[in-house]
Amino acid sequence: MINQRGNAEWNGDSKGSGTITTQSGTVSAPYSVGARFEGQKGTNPEELIGAAHAGCYTMFLTSILTKDGKQVKHIRTESKVTLDTAGEVPKIVKISLTTEGEVEGLSQEEFQQYAQTAKKNCPVSQVLSAVPEMELASATLK
């Protein structure tokens, strides 16, 4: 088993701010209510979920393509996380994946199938399966 850690520190009341860090030390970013809800500079949990999801999904898609002998040149993925702030409490209501790849000897239809398999099976997609809507908005082969 592998254990990875992320950490957060908060200073002050709900209008305060903090820092989010990763175990490796490669990420150390400020976060705040203003960054999350008001477009201020800094990161927020939804942005970090999107980045983690895009990273996991892309690695998983590359892995299953490679295991099947496909020559992957490049894959780029965006994971758009939608936070609904209209109710009593904010809720993540949708995640939309968009991926684009350069893979030798693969048809658009085959790439779409691999992309769907990765959406269903990457570890972060599995964790996020409680989100009411998760879609693969597009999977485009260059």
N, C-alpha and C positions, 0 to 999 in steps of 0.2 A: 504494500500500500504506500501511496505517496501522500504526504500532507503538505499543503501550501498555506501560507498565511497572508492575510491582508490586515492592516491595522488602521484605526481611525482615532483621532484625538480631537476633542471639541473644547473650545474655550468660551465661557460666557453662557448667556441664556439663549433662547431660540433665535435671536438676532445675531448671535456670535458667529464664530467661524472655527475652522479646524484644518487639519491636514490628514490626508489619506496616503498611506504608504504601503509598499509591498515588501514581502520578506526579502526579496533579492536586493532591494534598495534602488531599483531602476525607476520606480515610480514614487514620487513624493509630490503631491499636488494639494494646493489649497482648495477647500470646499466651503460652501456657505449656503444659507437660505437664498441669498441674492443670486448666487450662481445657479441654483437649482430652479428657482421660480421667476427670476427677474432678468435673466440674460446677462448678469454681471460676470466679470472675469473669474475663472476658477472652474473646477470640475464639479460633478454631481454623481450620485449613485447610478442614475439611469445611463449617463454617458459611459460610465465605467462598465456597467452591465453590457451595453452595446459593444464596447471594445473587446471585452472578454468573450462575448458570444461570437463576434466576427472572427476573432483569433482562433477559437476552438473549432468553429465550423470550417474555416479555411484549412486548418491543419488536418481535420478529419476527412474532408473532401479530397485533399491531396493524398492522404494515406490510402483511402480506398481505391483511388485511381491508380496509384503506384502499385498497390498489391495486385491489381488486375493487369499490370504490365503496360500501362499507359504512360506516355512521356509528357509530364507536366512541365510547361515552360513558365507559366505565371497564373496565379489566381488572386483576385482582389474581391473582397466582400465588405459590404456595409450592413450593419445590423441597426435598424432604426427602432428605438424604444419609445413608445408613446405613453406619456403619463397624463392621465385624466385628472384634472384638479377641480372639476365641477362639483363633486360630491362633498360629503362631510370630511372624508379623508382621501388624499391622493391615491390613485391606483394605477398600476401599469396595466393597460388594457390591450395593447397590441405590440407585437414585434414583427418587423418586416425585413426579410433578408433580400439583398440584391447581390448577386455574385456574377463575376465575369472571369472567364478563363481562356488560356491558350493551352490546348492539349492536342498533341499530334495524333492523327488517326482516329478521331472521335467525331461522331455526328452530333448535331445540335440536340436531337432527341435522346441520344445516349447521355450527353452531358446533363440534360434535364433530369434524367433518371438518377444519375449519380448525385446530383444536387439535392434531390428530394430525399434520397437515402441518408445523406449527410445531415439534412435538416432534422430528420427523425431520430438519428442515432448519435450525434455528437454529444458528449457528456453535458455541456452547458445547455444545449437545446432540451435535453431530458430534464434538467433541473428547472428550466423555465417553462415546462409544459403546463404549469398551473395558470399561465397567462391566457386569458380568454381567447385571444386570436394570435396565432403565429403562422405567418405565411412566407412562402418563397415567392416574392414578388416577381423576380426574374432571375434566370440563369442563362447567361449569354456566352456562347462560345465564339471567340474571335477567329 
